[in-house]
């Protein structure tokens, strides 16, 4: 029992040390970035653009929902019934969005301005497409058959914000942004889950869903060409001045001190101190 208790204490101390080291590294990286005025300006511009894009997307959806449009046929939806997938439509989607927000904040803060601007372009584009898409929701639209549940964002559910599917595009964009992380597989799986969800609920036409990843890829490529130099600059600053750089300098200084304290041997039995 005593051995198990001691093992538990050692494990707890090890975990506490890992957590302290992690937050020390994160704080160091954020400190380096926030000292860069270019990063601060880019971050602010990204936040303003994204807020503007969300606002425009909202009013485009409100405008389209104020009109009544005719629904059209869909080769896939016409052959499947409507299913209740509200849990996946709301809570799973919220979880995916949370991952897209949390990962850069707590793991790779240097890509936040790039991610903000990329999502802003995506939603500016979606706002325009919503206005241009003058037809009604698919036959059997889930929220035509039942009222929205007591969901956090139930008042923001629209019927005519069709092209393209945000539920499909957002996790896929996260997959592209974090393609060097293992998180990408969660977001890719989430893309397929959300694509199936909006189809089974008859929320979107199949073209809205199948086009979303291609549009997200195009937006990512455009954003990469526009903002990649800044993205590389911020990554380089973290590499040169962040936690890893500070750790390397500390280790180098310790080695130098150790060499200075070690007597230099010039012949057997004789030292210079």
C-alpha angles and dihedrals in degrees: 000000000000091000091050090049091051090048090051092050091049091048092049092049091048091051091048090051092050091050092048091048092048094051091043089055092045092049091049092052092047090048091053092048096045090053088062109086090200090059091049093050092045091049092050093047090049092051092048092048093048093047089049091048093051091048092050091046090052095051092044088055092046090050094049092046089055088066128067114228132182117255118233133209126269123197092218102037093045088064101046130064124236115266132197104244098152094134091059093038093055117015099032089047091050088052092052092048089049090054091050089053100039099046098063093039094053103026113022111017091164091074096051097097090048092048093048093051092044093053089044091057090047092054095042087055092047091051090056093047091050091057091047094050104085103178133094130254121283120281109269094028104182095232091050087061098042138014119255113271125242090287125157091242100029091124090059096057110117131186103208102044089102116141116090120012111242090191088063100036099050100058090040090053088051088053090054094045095049098034092133092056129078086235087077091078092056090050093046090051088047089054091058092044093051092044090054091044097056091045095049090047090047089233093133136024115248091251089058090056101040093047095050099079092047092050091046090051091051092049091049091052091049092048090048091056093046101042108018095104091058090044091054091046093056093045090050092051091053090048094049101037106017132098097291091052091049090049092050091050091048092051090047092051091049090052091049092051091048090052091049091052094047112089115238113239113222100168138355110294094003127099137179110219 
